[in-house]
């Protein structure tokens, strides 16, 4: 539709002319109303005064002629009007101009000319509509953002509140299991230990959800600073060491990471949001640990991290040997709520990681290589 | 026997840690629900290690860490942290924290091992 959202009123007393023109231009408008004389035109206009955007009218008509109708309409609302007429004497034109008529198309009507005039007359309307739509969209976006912030704050609060009881529930329950294990062999002891396993699974699931929510609640408005990316990797490794040391050896540029690894051994400078980038590394490392955990022998498990400069960019690769990402999800690893883990959280970690990487004008991709998953980040 | 202090504003967490550590009794444990009490006692009781939560009302773990390290930098300090306080964790690292434990704990045994590692027992 050319004149989207525009309603036109066409007033013409000659049935044949009215039908012909209606069939030619009617479909260009959202609504196309017709009237057979000035009186009817005025009535229809009054009925639809809030929706009619433009009027196309003949002049010489019974009951109320075109100019009289325009005069009355002008008293109600200022609106673009195009007149079609065989009249072209100067007195008539003067009168039309004094009534504020937008333009004039000679009869017999050349549709091309009429179309051009319609375009001219409707342009401001279309522009206004476009502005309104943009404004509405903008307001909606702001509302959405505000809602999202509110939900974010709420979930951050809930997360913290749940984290504390979860900590002592988990710890107390672990303690209770030691007490059960100390009991003498009996059916009740066996039954309690079985039930304990179910409860444990539930606790782990809640914990994973809380971890995901904590990841989401991280601040996003941090300023970019020039920083040594190597040292952000070491920081992330230190912060995850508590978990990783039980699961797998981690190597960075072929050197085994330990709690004493120096942060300044290598230097790869880039301008990024430091904590957000560290959060990305932590998400990827924790994910790798969750996958590696499934593989039996500690000594078989390995997470290799490499960092190198390529054409003024920094390439960071995380490669595990946990069997790789399954084919059916490899294209969706960065989608939210598409967890790749069987008993994990909500699957938002990598989605957040990707968002952060994009916000830092960089790229992240995931692929499989030699029986393992690779997460490759290129920092600008 | 080595002596440690545990500081957390959640009594339930203190209780369970205390109960667990007293089973094997590998070190002496004092618990503080109020960080100010811990600060007051650091000078009188000689602790080898302090295990502290980060998020606490009034005096947080960071402030406690500062005061402990100012008084005696050889006292080991392990921070207990939720991941949502990454910022604070990094800050505490700069201030000389010796280790971190995430909440919820991986396991009580893990907390114990981390303490033992740092006490070099």
Interface residues (C-beta under 8 A of the other chain):
Chain A: X156 X159 X160 X163 X164 X165 X166 X167 X168 X170 X171 X172 X174 X175 X178 X207 X210 X211 X214 X215 X217 X218 X219 X235 X238 X239 X242 X243 X246 X259 X275 X278 X279 X282
Chain B: X10 X12 X13 X15 X16 X17 X19 X20 X23 X55 X82 X83 X84 X86 X87 X89 X90 X93 X99 X100 X101 X102 X103 X104 X105 X106 X107 X108 X109 X110 X114
